[in-house]
Amino acid sequence: MKAFYILIISYLLFGCKTESFNTFNNSAKKELPNKFHLSKDSATTSTLPYQKIFRDSLLVNLIDTALERNLDLKIALQRIEISKAQLLANKGKLFPYISGNASAGVTKFGKYTSDGVGNYDVQYSTNISKAEIVPQVLPDYFVGLQASWEVDIWKKLTDAKKSSYYKLLASQEFKNYSVSSLVAIVADLYFELQALDFELEIVKQTVELQTKQQEIIELEKQSGRANELAVQQFEAQALNFKTIETELKQRIIIIENTLNTLMVHYDKPVKRTFTKYLDNEIIESQVGIPTDLLQNRPDIRQAEMNLQALNFNVNAARKAFYPKLNITGLAGFQTFNFKYLIDPASVTYNLVGGLVAPLINRSSIKSDFKMAKAM
């Protein structure tokens, strides 16, 4: 007898293990199919608007209201506006910054300074006109344009612009994801309400039948054909179904409150079609080819755009260590005599270019680069 038990235990331990191992090997040898068998065609319902997917006009109205008033969706739209502003700012950095300037000032040089002595000697010069004499108290008037431009020699600013561009695309995909999620949640809650209505109607009919059956049992008890135990059993069943009815009503109120929260409504009944749950008219779902399942998911597209944005952001942060070529200049009219301000002889301009490279105390640039890599 003991040997028999040992044989059974050995079979359970080793026989089952061998069988599962063989099953794993057989499944590992299976090859992937050469083509994907479609039920009808390669079309996919994910590209269809929800108005064509759901035929219930009340459900479509609920979705329209939720898309118009939902606060989370409004936040997603504001994120798009922020991304557009960031893209516009980074795009503008590629071009020269030009500003108009009109200024007036006065300077009094000390007597024992080179400028003070030079201005004093100019008054006794014989080779200049009276209008060209520099006064001791020197006014300065300027009207013109000033410009500054960081030349994008390392494509740092271009990478920053591309990063902002992909962030904008990611924010748009986040909005699409929010829209699809909101549509799915509203539709799911709406159909759950219809299912609960259908279930509640069945429970109410059951309670009515239980009540009638209880009255019959009581009559049978009075005639001696039934006892008190049977009456109490039917009373317990009736109370049980009344409890279920109360729970269903509470569940309906909870779902209605959830829908009202999504649509920013409060204490408002949800209008819905009171039909049998299985009679809802919905078009048949088509998944298309397997790649469509990935290409049509906005959350995956959002992740892809965010990855592209992070790559360009890291490149821009790395190139911040390189020297910058800055070009500055101005052009306009400058004079110490206001009468000659708008005069061809008062035209002035300058143009300066230089390379600037960070050498000491680059901790802020290093921290930006580490932050870009860690994101």
C-alpha positions in Angstrom: 0.0 0.0 0.0 2.9 2.3 0.9 4.5 1.6 -2.5 1.3 2.5 -4.2 1.2 5.9 -2.6 4.8 6.6 -3.5 4.0 5.7 -7.1 1.0 8.2 -7.2 3.1 11.0 -5.6 5.9 10.4 -8.1 3.5 10.6 -11.0 2.0 13.9 -9.8 5.4 15.5 -9.2 7.3 14.3 -12.2 4.6 13.3 -14.7 2.7 16.6 -14.6 6.0 18.5 -14.7 7.1 16.7 -17.8 3.8 17.2 -19.5 3.8 20.9 -18.8 7.4 21.2 -20.0 6.5 19.4 -23.2 3.6 21.7 -23.7 5.8 24.7 -23.3 8.3 23.4 -25.9 5.5 22.6 -28.3 4.1 26.1 -27.9 7.5 27.7 -28.4 7.9 25.9 -31.7 4.8 27.4 -33.2 5.5 29.9 -35.9 3.8 33.3 -36.4 1.1 33.4 -39.1 2.1 34.8 -42.5 -0.9 37.1 -42.7 -3.6 38.6 -40.4 -7.1 37.2 -41.1 -9.6 40.0 -41.1 -13.3 39.5 -40.4 -14.4 41.8 -43.2 -11.8 44.4 -44.3 -8.9 46.5 -43.1 -11.2 49.4 -41.9 -11.1 50.4 -38.3 -13.8 52.0 -36.2 -11.3 54.0 -34.2 -11.2 56.7 -37.0 -15.0 57.1 -37.0 -16.6 60.0 -35.0 -18.6 58.9 -32.0 -21.8 60.2 -33.6 -21.6 57.4 -36.1 -20.7 54.8 -33.5 -23.5 55.5 -31.1 -27.0 55.7 -32.5 -28.7 56.9 -29.3 -29.3 60.7 -29.7 -29.6 61.1 -25.9 -26.1 59.5 -25.4 -24.7 61.7 -28.2 -26.1 64.8 -26.4 -24.5 63.7 -23.1 -21.1 63.3 -24.8 -21.4 66.7 -26.5 -22.2 68.3 -23.2 -19.2 66.6 -21.5 -16.8 67.6 -24.2 -18.0 71.2 -24.0 -18.0 71.6 -20.3 -15.6 69.1 -18.8 -12.8 70.8 -16.8 -10.1 68.2 -17.4 -10.6 68.7 -21.2 -10.3 72.4 -20.8 -7.0 72.0 -19.0 -5.8 69.9 -21.9 -6.8 72.6 -24.3 -4.9 75.2 -22.2 -1.8 73.0 -22.3 -2.0 73.2 -26.1 -2.0 77.0 -26.0 1.0 76.9 -23.6 2.9 74.6 -26.0 2.0 76.9 -28.9 3.4 79.9 -27.0 6.6 78.0 -26.2 7.1 77.0 -29.8 6.6 80.6 -30.9 9.1 81.9 -28.4 11.8 79.3 -29.4 11.1 80.0 -33.1 11.6 83.7 -32.5 15.1 83.1 -31.0 16.3 82.0 -34.4 15.9 85.6 -35.8 17.5 88.9 -34.8 15.9 90.8 -32.0 15.3 94.4 -33.3 13.9 97.2 -31.1 13.3 100.9 -31.6 15.1 103.3 -29.3 14.7 107.0 -28.6 16.8 108.4 -25.8 18.0 111.7 -24.5 20.6 112.4 -21.8 23.1 114.9 -20.5 26.7 114.4 -19.3 29.0 116.8 -17.4 32.7 115.8 -17.6 35.1 116.7 -14.8 37.6 119.5 -15.5 40.6 117.2 -14.9 39.5 114.4 -17.2 40.5 113.7 -20.8 37.0 114.3 -22.1 36.6 117.6 -20.1 40.0 118.9 -21.3 39.2 117.9 -24.9 35.8 119.5 -24.9 37.3 122.7 -23.5 40.1 122.8 -26.2 37.5 122.2 -29.0 36.0 125.6 -28.3 39.2 127.3 -29.5 39.7 125.1 -32.5 39.9 127.0 -35.9 39.0 124.1 -38.2 35.4 123.4 -37.0 32.2 125.4 -37.3 30.3 127.0 -34.5 27.7 124.2 -34.6 30.3 121.5 -34.1 31.7 123.0 -30.9 31.2 120.5 -28.1 29.7 122.1 -25.0 31.0 121.5 -21.5 27.5 120.1 -20.5 27.1 117.6 -23.2 23.6 116.6 -24.3 23.1 113.3 -26.1 20.1 112.5 -28.4 19.5 109.2 -30.2 16.7 107.9 -32.4 17.1 104.6 -34.3 17.1 100.8 -34.1 19.1 98.4 -32.0 19.6 94.7 -32.9 21.0 91.6 -31.2 21.3 88.2 -32.7 22.6 84.9 -31.5 23.7 83.0 -34.6 22.7 79.4 -34.4 26.0 77.9 -35.5 25.6 74.7 -33.5 21.8 74.3 -34.2 21.1 74.7 -30.5 18.2 77.0 -31.0 16.9 74.8 -33.8 16.9 71.8 -31.4 15.0 73.8 -28.8 12.5 74.8 -31.5 12.0 71.1 -32.5 11.6 70.1 -28.9 8.8 72.7 -28.5 7.3 71.5 -31.7 7.1 67.9 -30.6 5.8 69.0 -27.2 3.0 70.7 -29.0 2.2 67.5 -30.9 2.3 65.6 -27.6 -0.1 68.1 -26.0 -2.5 67.7 -28.9 -2.3 63.9 -28.6 -3.0 64.3 -24.8 -6.1 66.2 -25.8 -7.2 63.5 -28.2 -6.6 60.9 -25.5 -8.7 63.0 -23.0 -11.5 63.2 -25.6 -11.5 59.5 -26.3 -11.3 58.6 -22.6 -14.2 61.0 -21.8 -16.3 59.6 -24.6 -15.7 56.0 -23.4 -16.4 56.8 -19.8 -19.7 58.6 -20.6 -20.8 55.8 -22.9 -19.9 53.2 -20.4 -21.8 54.9 -17.6 -24.8 55.5 -19.9 -25.0 51.8 -20.9 -24.5 50.8 -17.2 -27.5 53.1 -16.3 -29.6 51.4 -19.0 -28.5 48.0 -17.7 -29.5 48.9 -14.2 -32.8 50.3 -15.4 -33.5 47.0 -17.1 -32.4 45.0 -14.0 -34.5 47.3 -11.7 -37.6 46.6 -13.9 -37.1 42.9 -13.6 -36.6 43.2 -9.8 -39.8 45.2 -9.5 -41.8 42.6 -11.4 -40.2 39.9 -9.2 -41.3 41.8 -6.1 -44.9 42.0 -7.4 -44.9 38.3 -8.2 -43.5 37.5 -4.7 -46.2 39.7 -3.1 -48.9 37.9 -5.0 -47.4 34.5 -4.2 -47.2 35.5 -0.5 -50.9 36.3 -0.5 -51.7 32.9 -2.0 -49.6 31.2 0.6 -51.4 33.0 3.4 -54.8 31.9 1.9 -53.5 28.4 1.8 -52.4 28.7 5.4 -55.8 29.8 6.4 -57.3 26.8 4.7 -54.8 24.4 6.3 -52.9 23.6 3.1 -49.7 25.4 4.2 -47.9 26.2 7.4 -46.3 29.4 8.9 -42.8 28.3 7.7 -43.9 28.6 4.1 -45.3 32.1 4.7 -42.1 33.2 6.4 -40.0 31.9 3.5 -41.9 33.9 1.0 -41.7 37.0 3.2 -38.0 36.6 3.4 -37.7 36.3 -0.3 -39.8 39.4 -0.9 -37.7 41.4 1.6 -34.5 40.2 -0.1 -35.7 41.4 -3.5 -36.8 44.7 -2.0 -33.3 45.1 -0.6 -31.9 44.4 -4.1 -34.3 47.1 -5.5 -33.0 49.6 -3.0 -29.4 48.8 -3.8 -30.1 49.2 -7.5 -31.7 52.6 -7.0 -28.7 53.7 -4.9 -26.3 52.5 -7.7 -28.3 54.5 -10.3 -28.0 57.7 -8.2 -24.3 57.2 -7.9 -23.8 56.8 -11.6 -26.0 59.8 -12.4 -24.0 61.9 -10.0 -20.8 60.7 -11.7 -22.1 61.7 -15.1 -23.2 65.1 -13.8 -19.7 65.6 -12.4 -18.2 64.9 -15.8 -20.6 67.4 -17.4 -20.3 69.9 -14.6 -24.0 69.5 -13.7 -25.4 69.0 -10.2 -28.6 67.3 -9.0 -29.8 66.9 -12.5 -31.5 63.7 -13.7 -29.7 62.0 -16.7 -32.0 61.6 -19.7 -31.7 58.2 -21.2 -33.6 55.8 -23.5 -35.5 53.3 -21.5 -35.2 50.2 -23.7 -34.0 46.7 -23.1 -30.3 46.8 -22.6 -29.6 44.2 -25.3 -31.5 46.2 -27.9 -29.0 49.0 -28.1 -28.0 49.7 -31.7 -24.2 49.9 -32.0 -22.3 49.4 -35.2 -20.0 46.4 -35.4 -16.5 47.1 -34.2 -13.7 46.6 -36.8 -10.1 46.5 -35.4 -8.3 46.7 -38.7 -4.8 45.4 -39.1 -2.6 45.0 -35.9 -0.5 48.1 -36.6 -3.7 50.2 -36.5 -4.1 49.3 -32.9 -0.9 51.2 -32.1 -1.1 54.0 -34.6 -4.6 54.9 -33.6 -3.9 55.1 -29.9 -3.3 58.7 -28.9 -1.5 57.8 -25.6 1.1 55.9 -27.7 1.5 58.7 -30.1 1.8 61.1 -27.2 4.6 59.0 -25.7 6.4 59.0 -29.1 6.2 62.8 -29.4 7.4 63.3 -25.8 10.4 61.0 -26.6 11.3 63.1 -29.7 10.9 66.3 -27.7 13.2 65.0 -24.9 15.9 63.9 -27.4 16.0 67.4 -29.0 15.9 69.0 -25.5 19.0 66.9 -24.4 20.8 68.0 -27.6 20.0 71.7 -26.9 21.2 71.4 -23.3 24.5 69.7 -24.4 25.2 72.4 -27.0 24.8 75.1 -24.3 28.5 74.3 -23.4 29.7 75.4 -26.8 30.7 79.0 -27.6 27.9 81.4 -28.7 28.3 83.8 -31.6 26.5 87.1 -30.7 26.1 90.0 -33.2 24.9 93.3 -31.9 24.5 96.6 -33.7 22.6 99.9 -34.0 21.7 102.4 -36.6 20.0 105.8 -36.4 20.6 109.5 -35.7 22.7 110.7 -32.8 23.7 114.3 -32.0 24.4 116.6 -29.0 22.3 119.4 -30.7 18.6 118.6 -31.0 18.3 120.9 -34.0 20.5 118.5 -36.0 18.8 115.3 -34.8 17.1 114.4 -38.1 20.0 115.3 -40.4 22.0 113.1 -42.8 25.2 114.2 -41.0 23.9 112.8 -37.7 23.6 109.2 -39.1 25.4 106.7 -36.9 25.8 102.9 -36.8 27.9 100.2 -35.4 28.2 96.4 -35.7 29.9 94.1 -33.3 30.3 90.4 -33.3 32.0 88.1 -30.8 32.3 84.6 -29.4 31.2 83.9 -25.8 32.1 80.6 -24.2 31.3 79.5 -20.6 34.5 78.8 -18.7 34.0 79.2 -15.0 31.0 78.5 -12.8 29.1 76.4 -15.3 27.0 74.8 -12.7 23.7 76.2 -14.0 24.4 74.8 -17.5 25.4 71.4 -16.0 22.2 71.3 -13.9 20.1 72.0 -17.0 21.9 69.3 -18.9 21.4 66.7 -16.1 17.8 67.7 -15.8 17.3 67.2 -19.5 18.9 63.8 -19.4 16.9 62.7 -16.4 13.5 63.7 -17.8 
